[in-house]
């Protein structure tokens, strides 16, 4: 057998192993349900709101201003999100405003 054929066979075998490894690793990703994604979005807003308001806990005026700004931003983002309708957005913003 010539060297060229031998190298070609080795290359093909290595390529097959690489393809199998990539396919095996790509198949293990988990798809989130709609409800899980909704909860993740809401929890991220809660976390962001808490983190932004924590340094302002002693200044009530700045805290209210920052909270209002963030709630407007969240409402705007949620209105463009396919997972939420208008009534749900109002409910979420109301819950976030109580933080």
N, C-alpha and C positions, 0 to 999 in steps of 0.2 A: 504494500500500500504506500502511496506517495505521501510525502509530508504535507502537501496542500490539502489532501483529503482528510488526513488525520486532524489537522488544525481546524478545518471546517466543521468536522464532527464535534470536536471539543467545544468550539464556539457555539454550535447549535445547542448542545447539552447545557452549557452555562446560561444561554439565553432562556431556555425553557425553565430552568431553576429560578431565574430572576423574575420571569413572568408569573410563575406560580407563587412566589413569595409576595409579590405586589398584590395579586388577586386575593391571597389569603388575608393579608393585613387590611385591605380595603373593605372586606366583607364584614368586619366585626363592629362597624360603627352602628350606634343605636339611634333610632329615629324617635324624636319626641312626639308625644301626642299633642293635640291642640290645647288641651287643658294644662298639660305640663308647661308648654311654652307660655301660656297666659300667666300662670303662677310665677314663672321665672321673670317675666317682664315686670309684673307688679312688685315682686320682691326686690328687683333691681332698683325700681323707683323708690321704694321705701328706704333701701340702704343709702341711695344717693341723697335723699332728703335728710335723713338722720345725720349723715356725714357732713353735709353742707351747713346744717343748723347747729351742730355741736359747738363750734367755736363762738357762736353768737348767743349762747344760752343766757348771758348776763345783760345783753342789750335787746330789750323787747322790740324796739322800733326797727332795728336792723334785721332782727329775726323775722318779723312779720313781712318786711319788704322782700327779703330773700325767699321766704316761703311762698309768697305770692308769685314772685318771678318764676320759681321752679314749677309751681303748680300750673301756671300758664304754659310753660314749656312742655310739661308732661301731657297736658290736655291736647296741645297741638300735635305732639308725636303720636298719641293714642288715636287721634282722629284720622290719621293716615295709616293706621295699622289695621290689617284685614281681620284680626282676631277679635276686635271689639266693636260694638255698635254704640250709638249715641247715649242710650240710657245706661249702659255699662260704664261708659267713660265718666258720666256724672257721678255714678256710685263710687267708682275708684277714686276720683278726685276728692270726693267728700271724705272717704276713709283716710286718704293721704293728708287732708287738711287737719285731721284730728291728731296727727303725730306731733 
